[in-house]
Amino acid sequence: MDSRLGRRTFLAGSAAAAVVAFDPAGLGWVTEADASATQPGAVGVPHLDGELVVDEESLAEAADDYGHLVHRRPVAVLRPGSVRDVVRMVQYAGEHGLKVAMRGQGHSTFGQAQAGGGVVIDSRTLATIHRIDQDRAVVDAGVQWLDLVRATVAEGLTPPVNTDYLGLSVGGTLSVGGIGGASSHHGMQVDNVLELEVVTGSGRHLRCSPTVRPALFRSVLGGLGQFAIIVRAAVRLVPAESTARVYNLYYPDLASMTAAQRTALADRRFSYLEGQLIPAEGGWRYMLEGVEYHTPPEVPDDAALLAGLDPASTEIVDMPYFDWLNRIYALVEDLKPLRLPGPWINVFVPDAATDAYVADVLADLTPADAGGVVLLYPVPRELLTLPFVTVPDSEVIFLLAILRAVDPPNEADVQRLLGVNRDLYDQVRAVGGTHYPVGAIPLTPADWRAHYGDRYPRFALAKATYDPRHVLAPGQGIFE
Ligand SMILES: Cc1cc2nc3c(=O)[nH]c(=O)nc-3n(C[C@H](O)[C@H](O)[C@H](O)COP(=O)(O)OP(=O)(O)OC[C@H]3O[C@@H](n4cnc5c(N)ncnc54)[C@H](O)[C@@H]3O)c2cc1C
C-alpha cells in the first residue's frame, strides 16, 4: 500500500467507490462513503462525466501490465466519460502536484503506462470509432486496432501498417511508433496519421496535424506520452486486398536469411516483410516471412517474388487478409492468464552491424531465455518521419525483438534477464543502435539523454512547452 495514501481512501473499501474530493495535505482521496467526514482543506474533484475510482481491483490492475515486472500503485483510476474529463483531470493533477498516465491496453512490459502515487486514466472508456471514410478513420484513442481493422476491412479498407498483435490501443501504439511487416512500404503507424486531438500536460485540448500546430503533432507521435494525451486520431486508410499469400522461407544460417531480406527489401517485392529466429534442436531456424496482398482472380507471381532469395525450403499458404492480420490474437489472449513475466528487449540495429550483433546475441540465447518469439526484420530509414522515433543513422535498420516469457515465473531469472537486456542495450548502442521503447531495459535519465542524442534539447524543450509541470507519463522514467 502506498504510504502516502490517506486513511479515507481505504475506508471506502467497496468496489468502484466514487471520489468526491482530494486532500492535498494528506495526499488522500475522500470518497462518497465518508464525505460526511470531509475535512477542512479537502479540494472537491471537478464534475466528471465518467468516474474516478479507488477500489483495490482497479488500482491493482493499473499497477500492472503485460510484463508483470513493475508495480507502481496509482492513488486513483479515472474512467473518463468524455474528453472533458481528461482535460479536467490533467488540470486538476497539475494544480495538486499529481502525475497522470493514460493507459491504453497496458501492453507495455516495464511500467511505462503506470503512475505511482498518481492517477491512471483508463482509455478503454473512450473507444468510439467516429467515422470511416475512404482515406481515413477518425477514432478515439482507446479504440483497439482489432476493432478498427475489423470495421475497415468490412468496408474494403485498411490501415496501411498494423502491428503483429492487434489488441493494442490506437493511443498506445501512436505513442511509441507502431511497427510491422508493412513498415517496409509505409513506415510506422505514426507515419500514417492525418490529424490528432490531444490534451497537453497543461490541460489544453488542441487539434494538430502536419499543417496545424505541426510541432505539437510531430512531438506527440512517438513522443512516449510525454507532451500530451492523445484523445482522438484520424488515421490513414488505403484499399484492402482480400487475400494474403504467405511465404515462409527457411535458411540454414543467419547471414543467408538477412541477405534474402535485403534483396526483398531492395525492390520492395512483398507487401509485408518480417523474419523470425526459431529455436530448433542444436541451434536456430531462420525464417523470412514475406506476404503478398492480392485480390483473386489476380494472383501473385510466385517466381518473381522468390527470384534470387534461394531458401532451403519454402511454405506457401493463402488466407483471408483479416485472418492474416489477426493471426496471433488468440494465442496472446490464451497466454495472458498465465501472467508470465515478460522481460522483452526490442532494439534497432544499423544494417552494417546487424549480422555480427545478432550472431553474438544468438550465441548466448537459450530457447528458454528467448521464451517465445524472436523477430528480426529490416525497415528503410527514409520512411520514418517523426523526430522522436529514434532509430540508427543507417539507410536500412533491423528490428530485433526478443519477446521473452519466463515460464515458470521465477524472480532470479527475471533479474538475470533484465541484466542481460541492459548488456544487450549497451552493446547495441556501441554499434550505433537504439532501443524501441516497448521493452524492459533498466534505463536512467542519462540513458534517455543519450537515446535522443542531438535531439534531446528539442525533446526537453517540447516537454517544457507542453507539459511544464511534468504531469504526464512518469512511468517512462525519462526525466529526473
Ligand atoms: C503481444 C504484443 C505484441 C506487440 N506487437 C507489437 C508490434 O508488432 N509492433 C509494435 O510496434 N509494437 C508491438 N507491441 C508493443 C506495443 O505497441 C506497445 O507496448 C504499445 O505501447 C502498447 O499499446 P497499449 O495500448 O497497451 O499502451 P499502454 O501500454 O497502455 O501505454 C504505453 C505508453 O503509451 C502511453 N499512452 C497510452 N495511451 C496513450 C494516449 N492515448 N495518449 C498518450 N499516451 C498514451 C502510456 O502512458 C505509456 O507510456 C506489442 C506488445 C504486445 C504485448
The ligand as an SDF file (V2000), in Angstrom:
LIG
                    3D

 53 58  0  0  0  0  0  0  0  0999 V2000
    1.6900   -9.2030  -27.5710 C   0  0  0  0  0  0  0  0  0  0  0  0
    2.2430   -7.8700  -28.0080 C   0  0  0  0  0  0  0  0  0  0  0  0
    2.5870   -7.6830  -29.3310 C   0  0  0  0  0  0  0  0  0  0  0  0
    3.0980   -6.4540  -29.7520 C   0  0  0  0  0  0  0  0  0  0  0  0
    3.4110   -6.2960  -31.0670 N   0  0  0  0  0  0  0  0  0  0  0  0
    3.8920   -5.1260  -31.4930 C   0  0  0  0  0  0  0  0  0  0  0  0
    4.1970   -4.9200  -32.8700 C   0  0  0  0  0  0  0  0  0  0  0  0
    4.0370   -5.8010  -33.7100 O   0  0  0  0  0  0  0  0  0  0  0  0
    4.6630   -3.6910  -33.2430 N   0  0  0  0  0  0  0  0  0  0  0  0
    4.8270   -2.6790  -32.3360 C   0  0  0  0  0  0  0  0  0  0  0  0
    5.2060   -1.5920  -32.7260 O   0  0  0  0  0  0  0  0  0  0  0  0
    4.5700   -2.8620  -31.0330 N   0  0  0  0  0  0  0  0  0  0  0  0
    4.1220   -4.0610  -30.5990 C   0  0  0  0  0  0  0  0  0  0  0  0
    3.8620   -4.2260  -29.2670 N   0  0  0  0  0  0  0  0  0  0  0  0
    4.2050   -3.1320  -28.3280 C   0  0  0  0  0  0  0  0  0  0  0  0
    3.0790   -2.1420  -28.2350 C   0  0  0  0  0  0  0  0  0  0  0  0
    2.9200   -1.4510  -29.4530 O   0  0  0  0  0  0  0  0  0  0  0  0
    3.3590   -1.0780  -27.1800 C   0  0  0  0  0  0  0  0  0  0  0  0
    3.6870   -1.6410  -25.9660 O   0  0  0  0  0  0  0  0  0  0  0  0
    2.1550   -0.1550  -27.0400 C   0  0  0  0  0  0  0  0  0  0  0  0
    2.5310    0.9980  -26.3300 O   0  0  0  0  0  0  0  0  0  0  0  0
    1.0610   -0.8760  -26.3060 C   0  0  0  0  0  0  0  0  0  0  0  0
   -0.1740   -0.2400  -26.5080 O   0  0  0  0  0  0  0  0  0  0  0  0
   -1.1280   -0.1260  -25.2560 P   0  0  0  0  0  0  0  0  0  0  0  0
   -2.4190    0.3780  -25.7420 O   0  0  0  0  0  0  0  0  0  0  0  0
   -1.1720   -1.3760  -24.4740 O   0  0  0  0  0  0  0  0  0  0  0  0
   -0.3520    1.0240  -24.4620 O   0  0  0  0  0  0  0  0  0  0  0  0
   -0.0060    1.1320  -22.9200 P   0  0  0  0  0  0  0  0  0  0  0  0
    0.9370    0.0480  -22.5450 O   0  0  0  0  0  0  0  0  0  0  0  0
   -1.2540    1.2340  -22.1580 O   0  0  0  0  0  0  0  0  0  0  0  0
    0.7640    2.5400  -22.9030 O   0  0  0  0  0  0  0  0  0  0  0  0
    2.0590    2.6440  -23.4830 C   0  0  0  0  0  0  0  0  0  0  0  0
    2.5960    4.0590  -23.2920 C   0  0  0  0  0  0  0  0  0  0  0  0
    1.8260    4.9540  -24.0610 O   0  0  0  0  0  0  0  0  0  0  0  0
    1.1800    5.9090  -23.2260 C   0  0  0  0  0  0  0  0  0  0  0  0
   -0.1660    6.0550  -23.7330 N   0  0  0  0  0  0  0  0  0  0  0  0
   -1.1420    5.1280  -23.8420 C   0  0  0  0  0  0  0  0  0  0  0  0
   -2.2270    5.6680  -24.4110 N   0  0  0  0  0  0  0  0  0  0  0  0
   -1.9290    6.9670  -24.6520 C   0  0  0  0  0  0  0  0  0  0  0  0
   -2.6350    8.0450  -25.2220 C   0  0  0  0  0  0  0  0  0  0  0  0
   -3.8770    7.9070  -25.6520 N   0  0  0  0  0  0  0  0  0  0  0  0
   -2.0180    9.2420  -25.3140 N   0  0  0  0  0  0  0  0  0  0  0  0
   -0.7620    9.4120  -24.8840 C   0  0  0  0  0  0  0  0  0  0  0  0
   -0.0390    8.4190  -24.3300 N   0  0  0  0  0  0  0  0  0  0  0  0
   -0.6200    7.2150  -24.2170 C   0  0  0  0  0  0  0  0  0  0  0  0
    1.2030    5.3030  -21.8310 C   0  0  0  0  0  0  0  0  0  0  0  0
    1.1480    6.2890  -20.8350 O   0  0  0  0  0  0  0  0  0  0  0  0
    2.5170    4.5670  -21.8530 C   0  0  0  0  0  0  0  0  0  0  0  0
    3.5670    5.4610  -21.6180 O   0  0  0  0  0  0  0  0  0  0  0  0
    3.3300   -5.4280  -28.8110 C   0  0  0  0  0  0  0  0  0  0  0  0
    3.0030   -5.6270  -27.4740 C   0  0  0  0  0  0  0  0  0  0  0  0
    2.4620   -6.8360  -27.0660 C   0  0  0  0  0  0  0  0  0  0  0  0
    2.1400   -7.0440  -25.6200 C   0  0  0  0  0  0  0  0  0  0  0  0
  1  2  1  0
  2  3  1  0
  2 52  2  0
  3  4  2  0
  4  5  1  0
  4 50  1  0
  5  6  2  0
  6  7  1  0
  6 13  1  0
  7  8  2  0
  7  9  1  0
  9 10  1  0
 10 11  2  0
 10 12  1  0
 12 13  2  0
 13 14  1  0
 14 15  1  0
 14 50  1  0
 15 16  1  0
 16 17  1  0
 16 18  1  0
 18 19  1  0
 18 20  1  0
 20 21  1  0
 20 22  1  0
 22 23  1  0
 23 24  1  0
 24 25  2  0
 24 26  1  0
 24 27  1  0
 27 28  1  0
 28 29  2  0
 28 30  1  0
 28 31  1  0
 31 32  1  0
 32 33  1  0
 33 34  1  0
 33 48  1  0
 34 35  1  0
 35 36  1  0
 35 46  1  0
 36 37  1  0
 36 45  1  0
 37 38  2  0
 38 39  1  0
 39 40  1  0
 39 45  2  0
 40 41  1  0
 40 42  2  0
 42 43  1  0
 43 44  2  0
 44 45  1  0
 46 47  1  0
 46 48  1  0
 48 49  1  0
 50 51  2  0
 51 52  1  0
 52 53  1  0
M  END
$$$$
